[in-house]
Amino acid sequence: MEFLADFHIHSKYSRATSQDMNTSRIAEWARLKGVTLMGSGDFTHHLWLEELKANLEDTGKGLFKFSAGRQAGSDIYFMLTAEISSIYSKGGRGYRVHSVIFAPSFKTVDKINNVLSRRGNLASDGRPILGLDAADLARIVFDIDPNCVFVPAHIWTPWFSLFGSMSGFDRIEDCFEEQTPKIFALETGLSSDPAMNWRLSSLDRFSLISNSDSHSPSRIGREANAFNCELSYQAIVDALKKKDKNRFLYTIEFFPEEGKYHFDGHRACGVRLTPGETKENNGRCPKCGKNVTVGVMNRVEQLADRPQGYKPENAIPYKNLIPLDEIIAEAKGIGKGSKAVAGEYRMALSKFGTEFEILLKAKKEDLEKGLPQRIAEGVLRVRKGQVIVQPGFDGEYGKIATFSEDKKPDTGEEQLSLF
């Protein structure tokens, strides 16, 4: 079967996360989005683990079905996942690396938690911080259960990642040592897309996956993975391990410029810099003279051994999208958090079923018939990549627009809603 999966999210027990991130709301929003399989997130936290065990039914295939009767989202499945933050010293230098672990059973999760609880306080946060070398963490996980999957998270984020400019490595082998051959998937993160990663020949063997890293229900699926295989843990893992184009179909991506660390810059001064401009300024903010935060594009340029536009033969395709609520908000000329946008969003889904049906699959004539003209036009523009970009930098999300300034809607009585 063909389905979408979002493996990396956080529960209400993680820092800066919505209290609505409970199993019921996650399942409800996954169904609205059109995501069939969710990562559980945060299985290291004891209270979240209790909720997972209470509300998920074992399918016998390494996945778990949300089992809250006829409640919205009862057709949604979960895989047991968690993110760990490793902050440690190695070779006289400090590193901060985030990793996502996939586990096939609660039995395995209990064993992982038992061992990791001796290395740090798992109850402090849904994404615990451990003073544990990332290679040692991988070794512990694989020793407990070789069926686990170990994925370096958002690998280009400056502050907390495998290749991060502020605290990362230049080579994956330097980070994970002898555990490296057991790692077969990397998470690209919101600020990079597969094409940027294709520029490094050393990453050719890895499956590049994309996940939302969502901290609130409405952000679920903003990045995701499309599969055509059995809905089972082993089938998904095998598709990733073999980088099988027939089963691992494509990833859904932010426009990477929208990620909050795409370009270099200094947020306090409102300074955004291209890699070339950073070099001209010797890595310093032209306003205040402090060091700028070196973003993902610059870091890719530093490590790349291929030109822009290179595509490996075994590359998994991808599709850049903008969330539907952002398209609606721009079309209506109002904030995406407004009630009017929420109403329009729900009405659109009542006609088409799911957000991804609208963004990816619905025919042009059906969109034009079933949606307000300007919203339909926005969806079609995004599909064609006709967007206006203002890249993110130093923790500031970028801005992606589908209409130019001279095409902004009137703030008067423009009739956008068909419903």
Secondary structure, DSSP 8 states (H G I E B T S, - for coil): -EEEEE--B--TTSTT--TT-SHHHHHHHHHHHT--EEE---TTSHHHHHHHHHHEEE-SSS-EEE-STTSTTTT-EEEEEEEEEEEEEETTEEEEEEEEEEES-HHHHHHHHHHHTTTS-GGG-SS-EE---HHHHHHHHHHH-TT-EEEE-STT-SSSSSS-TTT--SSHHHHHGGGGGG--EEE--TT--HHHHTT-GGGTTSEEE----BSSGGGTTSSEEEEES-SSHHHHHHHHHTT-TTTEEEEEE--GGGSTTSBEEEGGGTEEE-HHHHHHTTTB-TTT--B-B--HHHHHHHH--S-TT---TT---EEE---HHHHHHHHHTS-TTSHHHHHHHHHHHHHHSSHHIIIIIS-HHHHHHHS-HHHHHHHHHHHTT--EEE--BTTB--EEESS-GGG---SS-------
